[in-house]
């Protein structure tokens, strides 16, 4: 349904939150339709200040898209969709 909606109507950006599998599907659809997307990740957080690293997710950085682990509690929880590695 999202893909049909994005083709029928012009959108500047899509914001999404929810389970990772759903977010992955939203990111794939928005990439195909070339609509910008931001996702809010829901990870378990131990301390909430970035010290424990329980909430990390893999993201792409730099021009070469080097994959690194990023703290959701401090560096997010909202990320540009193309940066997140699902």
C-alpha positions in Angstrom: 0.0 0.0 0.0 2.9 2.4 0.8 4.4 1.9 -2.7 1.0 2.7 -4.4 0.5 5.8 -2.2 4.0 7.1 -3.0 3.5 6.6 -6.7 0.0 8.3 -6.7 0.9 11.3 -4.6 4.1 13.4 -4.3 5.8 13.4 -0.9 8.9 15.1 0.3 9.7 12.7 3.1 8.4 9.6 4.9 8.9 9.2 8.7 8.6 5.7 10.1 8.8 3.9 13.4 8.0 0.3 14.3 9.6 -3.1 14.2 12.8 -3.5 12.2 11.3 -5.8 9.6 8.7 -3.2 8.8 11.3 -0.4 8.8 13.4 -2.4 6.4 10.4 -2.7 4.0 9.6 1.0 4.2 13.3 1.9 3.5 13.3 -0.4 0.4 10.1 1.1 -0.9 11.2 4.7 -0.4 14.5 4.0 -2.0 12.8 2.6 -5.1 10.5 5.6 -5.4 13.3 8.0 -4.5 11.5 9.5 -1.6 13.6 10.7 1.4 13.0 8.7 4.5 13.9 8.8 8.2 13.4 5.9 10.6 13.1 5.9 14.4 14.8 2.8 15.8 13.5 1.0 18.8 16.4 -0.7 20.6 16.7 -1.9 24.2 18.6 0.7 26.2 20.4 0.0 29.4 21.8 3.3 30.6 20.3 5.8 28.1 23.5 7.9 28.0 25.7 5.9 25.7 28.0 4.2 28.2 26.7 0.6 28.1 26.4 0.2 24.2 23.4 -2.1 24.6 21.4 -0.1 22.1 23.9 0.0 19.2 22.8 -0.5 15.6 25.0 -0.8 12.4 25.0 2.3 10.3 26.9 3.6 7.2 29.4 6.5 7.5 31.3 8.7 5.1 31.6 8.7 1.4 32.7 5.1 1.3 29.8 4.0 3.5 32.0 2.4 6.1 29.8 0.4 8.5 30.1 1.2 12.1 28.0 0.6 15.3 26.1 3.7 16.4 24.4 4.3 19.7 20.6 4.7 19.3 20.2 6.4 22.7 22.7 9.2 21.9 23.1 9.4 18.2 19.5 8.7 17.4 16.9 7.4 17.7 16.0 8.9 14.4 18.3 8.2 11.4 18.4 8.9 7.7 17.1 5.7 6.2 20.0 5.2 3.8 22.5 5.1 6.7 20.9 2.2 8.6 22.0 -1.4 7.9 19.2 -3.8 8.5 
